[in-house]
Amino acid sequence: MTTLETPRPITRVNAGRPLRIAVVAPPWFHVPPDGYGGIETMVADLVDGMVRRGHEVCLVAAGRPGTAAQSFVASYEDPPSQRLGEPLPEVLHAAISSRVLAEFEPDIVHDNTLAGPLMALGRAVPTVATTHGPVVAEPGRYLEALGDSVHLVAISDAQRRTAPGLNWVGRVHNAVDVGSFPVGTGDDGYLLFLGRFCPEKGAHLAIDAARAAGWSLVLAGKLNEPPERAYFDEAVRPRLGAGVTYVGEADAEMKRELYGAAAGLLFPICWEEPFGLVMIEAMACGTPVIAFRRGSVPEVVEHGVTGFVVDGPDDVVGAIRKVGELDRAACRLHVERNFDLPMMVDGYERVFQQLADRWPAPFSSGPQDTAVGHPDRVAG
């Protein structure tokens, strides 16, 4: 584990007061990740954005430093990716984070882990947790049990609607650095599925739809956990061949190449997806998205303009046959206007600033006005 590095001088560029922000990433992958890792990508972008705004950031993560954070602490020298889902790495990471945060004395803590919010109960500064996954059933009971010790940020309105009684402080859509995604022509004439291999992501449905429409399909994504391999062997591998190709897990460069060359992205989700970063990545490259009407999809895809929002597998083939009619420039413009990185930084900065401004000095006794967290008064 590394120690806190000496903070570099910062220059304030935003209107509010500069904050000391402690950001806790999950322990499973580098920040930013080499390949798979939507949360880690979001955390890296947000950290860099906050530093550019003049805030001082301490990042707790695993692996090597890779962001502009003035301070970095690694809970693991190498991320324990192969142990994803085991409890001990999460618990150890949370314990290390708690000690580090006490030394850093932040104005606010932004936690993106599962176990970390448990440490917020006795903390004298506000803790904001982004809900990257489901907020119903057991995950919802967990968040409900945390009560007002943790201030929750939803990543879509759809996610927040599934559990309106939680301690939401706002909704901030995920975003990408649009300028880092080159616009492609889609001339290679294939459809793309990019994502983790599990039943909820629906890779098997993407294959069946592409075949029925007479299109070739490229599959790329994470395939290393036992449940992922089991699903792939049962539902995906038997469907490969005859125009369907699996190319492995895609790193940042390969993703951009795949998006840009694809005529469309298939997103046949079988659960209430809270966001779906691949949708905005694809559209940033000018690639339309065909997705099921579940979770955040109607918030992200503009039906008939940047893709097609369909009700189920029977509607996908018709949408595929119309995908060439869509304007790739409109896809790019949609992401620039709604999901560019500065918008996400704006949203979190509002949440952080308003909570910190209504809190006592760091490590004093607790909040003065817990009503600050009402979603209608903090972030859109």
N, C-alpha and C positions, 0 to 999 in steps of 0.2 A: 504494500500500500504506500502511495506517495504521501507527502505532507503538503500542507497549504503553501502554494507558491507566493512570493511577494507580489501584491497587486500592482499592476501597471497604472500610471496616471490615466485619468479618464477626462474627457471633454464633454460637458453637458450640452445636449442639442435639443431636448424637448422642453415643453413649457413647465411641467411639474418639477417637484424636487427630485434630485437623484436618489435612488433607492439602493440598498444592499439586498440583493435577491439571491436566495439559496435555491438552486434547482436540483431536484433529485430525479435522475433517470433510472429506468429499470436496470438490473445488473446483467442482462442476458447478452447484449451486443455492444460493440463499440458505438460511440456517439461522435460523429455520424456513423451509421453502419456501413460495412463493406458491401452488403447485398440486402437481404431482407431486414426489415426493421422500421416499420412506419412510425412507431412512437419515438424511436431514437432519431429518426430524420426530423420529425416535428420539434423535438427538444433541441437538437442542434441548431435548427433554423431560428427558433425562438431565442435561444441564448445569444446567438450572434446578433439578432435584431435588437435585443435589449442592450447589449454592449454598445452598439452603434447609436442608441438613443442616449447614451451617457450613464447608464446604470452600472453598478459594480456587481458582478455575478460570480458566485461560487458554484461550480457544478460538481456533483457527486455522481459518479458513474462507474463503469467497469472498463478496463483496458486502457488504451492510450489516450492522451488528450488530443482533441481534434476540433475544438471550437475556439472562439475568441474570449471565453471566460477568463477573467483575470486570475481566478483560483480554481484549481482542479484537484480532486481527491479520487483515487481509484480504490474501490472496495476489493477488486480482484485485478491482478496484473493481466490476466487473460480472461475475458468474459466466459463464464461457465455455460456456454450455449447448449452443450449437450445435456445439461441438467435442467433445462427449461421445464418448469412445472414442479420441480422439487421445492419443498418449503425452506430448507436451511439456507440456500443462497439468498433468498428474499429476506429472511429474518436477520442474517448476518449483515446484509447490505443496509437494512433499516437501523440496526444498532450502530454501525459505523457512521451512518448519516447523522444520527441524533447527536453523537459526540462531536462530529465536525461542525454541525450547525450551531451548537452551543459555543464553540470557539469562534466561529465567524460572526456571531451576533447579528443576524440579518434583520431587516425590516419586515420581510415576508418570506415564507417558504412556499415553493411550488413543487408539489410532490406528484410524480407520475408513476408511482409503484403501487403494488397491492398492499404490502405490509406497512409501508412507511406512514400512512395516515394514522395508524394506531399510536404513533409517538406524539401526535398533536395534542392530546388531551391535556397534558401538563405544560404545554409550551406557552410562552408569554408573548409570542408574536403570531399573527394569523397564518394559517396554513391553507393554501389553495390546492385542491386536487382536481386534475382533469380526468374525467370519466371516459377512458379510452375504450371501454368494453361495455357489456350489458349492465343495466341498472335495475333489473328485475330478478325475481327469485332470490337465490342466496346472495349474489352480489348486491342486490338491492337491500336485503336485510342487513348486510354488513354496513353499507353506507348509511342506512337509517340508524343503526346502532351507534354510529360515530356522532350523530346528532349535530349540534352547532359547533363542535370542536374543529370541523373541517368545512371549508367553503368550496362548493362543487361548481366546476365549469363543465357544461355540456358541450359536445362537439357538433351537435345538430339540434334543431327544434324537435325533430322526431324523437330523439333520444330523451329529451327532457319531458316530453309528453307521456312517455311510458311510465314515469315515476314522478309525478308533479309534486309529491309531498316531501321530497328530499330537500336538503339545504342548498338549493341552487343560488349562485351569485351571478349567473349569466350564461350566455351561450356564445362561444367563439368558434367559428368554423376553422377547421384545419386549412392550411394554405401551402403553397409551394413558391419557390423563387422562380417566377415564370420566365425570367430572362435566361435562366440556365437550361431551359427546355427548347431546343430548336424545333421550328415548325417543319414537319415532313410533308411529303407529297402523297403518301399512301399508295404509291405506284406499284409496290410489290404485290398488291392484290390479295393479301391474306387477312384473316381475322386473327385477333390476339386474345388470349386469356393469360392474365398475369396476376398471381396471388398465391396464397398458401393453399396447399392441397388438403382439403377437408370437405366433408359433405356440404357444409354450410356455404362454401364458396361456389359450388356447382360446376366444377370443371367438366364432369361427365355430361351435364346438360349442354354446356358450350360445344362439346364435341358432337353430340347428337344433332344440335341445331345447325352447326356449320355443314355437316354432312348432308342433312336434309335440304339445305339451300344450295348445295353444290359448290361450296367454298372451301379452300384450304384453311387450316387453323394451326397456329403456333401456340404452344403452351410453355410458360416459363414461371418458375416460382419455387418457393421453399419446400424441401422434401428431405427432412432429416429426423424428425421425431417419429417414434413408433406408430402413433395413430395416423400420421400423414402417410407413412410408407404403406400401412395397411390399407388405407383408403385408395391410394394410388394403385396398389397391386390388384385390388378388387374391382375398382370402378373405372380407372383411367387406362392402365397398361393394356387391358384387352381391347380397348378402343383405338389404340395407336395404329399408325400405318394408313395407307390410302388417303394421303393429304393431311394427316394429323401428326404433328411432330412435337416432341418435348425437347427443349433446348437447355434445360437445367435452370439453376437459380441465376437471376440477372443482377449484375451490379449496376451502379448508377449510369455508366456509359452504355452498357448493353440495353438497359431499359429504354433510354432515349432513342437508340437506334431502332428497337422493336416498335415502340410507339409510332415513330415518324414514318416507318415503312408500312404500317398496318392500315388497312382501309377502315377498320373499326375495332373497338374493344368490346368483348362480351363480358358482361358482369351479371351472371344469372344467380344471384344470391338467394339462399334458402333460409335466411334468418333476417331479423330486423337490424341490418347493418347500421351502426351509429354514424359512420361517415363514408369511408371508402376512398382512401387517398389515390388509388390508381385511376379513379375516374377523372380527377382534376389533372393528374399528370398526363394522361392520354389527351385530354382536351387541350392542354397547354401545347402539345405537339401538333394540334390541329386534327386529332383523331376523334371521330364521333364515338359515343358510348351507347350500347344497347344493354339495358338493365331492367331487372324486375322491379316493379313498384313496391319496394319494401324499404323500411327504415328511412334513411336520409336521401334516397335516390331522387325523389321529386324536388328536393331542395338543391340538388347539385346539377342535375341534367335538365336542360331546357328542352322539353319534348318538341320534336319536330324542327329544332334549330341546332342543338349540339348533340343530338342523338335521339333515341326513342325509349320512352318509359313504357314497358309492356306489363301485362298482367300475369303472364305465365309462359311456359314453354311453347304452347301452341301459337303464340304471337311472335316468337323470335324470328322465324323463317321469313315472314313478311317484312319485318323490320330490316333484316339483313339485305333483302333485295332492294330496299330503298336507301341504304346507307350512302350510296354513291351520289345521291341527290343533294346531300347536305354540304354546306360551305365550310371548309376547314378553317378559313379565316374567322368565321363566326365562332367556332369552337375556341380558338385562341383568345379572341376578344372577350368571350364570356368569362374565362378564367382570369384574365387581366383585370376585369371590372369587379369580380366577386371573390376571388380566391388567391390574390397575389399576397406575398409574404408581409408587406407592410400592414395589410388589413388585420392579419392575425396578431401581429405585434401591437397594433393599436388596441385591439380588444383586450389582450392580457394586461397591457400597460394601464388601461382604465381600471380593470379589476384590482390590480396590485396597488395602484396609487390611491384609490378610494378606500380600500381596506386599511392600508398603512396610515393614511392621513387621519383616520378615525380611531386609531389604536394608540394606547399609551406608548411611551418610549420602550424600545426593545428590552425584553426580559424584566418587565415590571409585573403588573398583576393581572392583566387580562383586558378584554374589550370593554369600551365605554358604550358603544352603540351597535348592537348586533344587527339592527335593521338595515345597516349599510348593504348587506348581502342580497337584498331583494333583486331578482333578476331584471326587473323593469328599470332599476335605478343604477345599474352598474354596466352591463354590457348587453348589446343587442341580441 
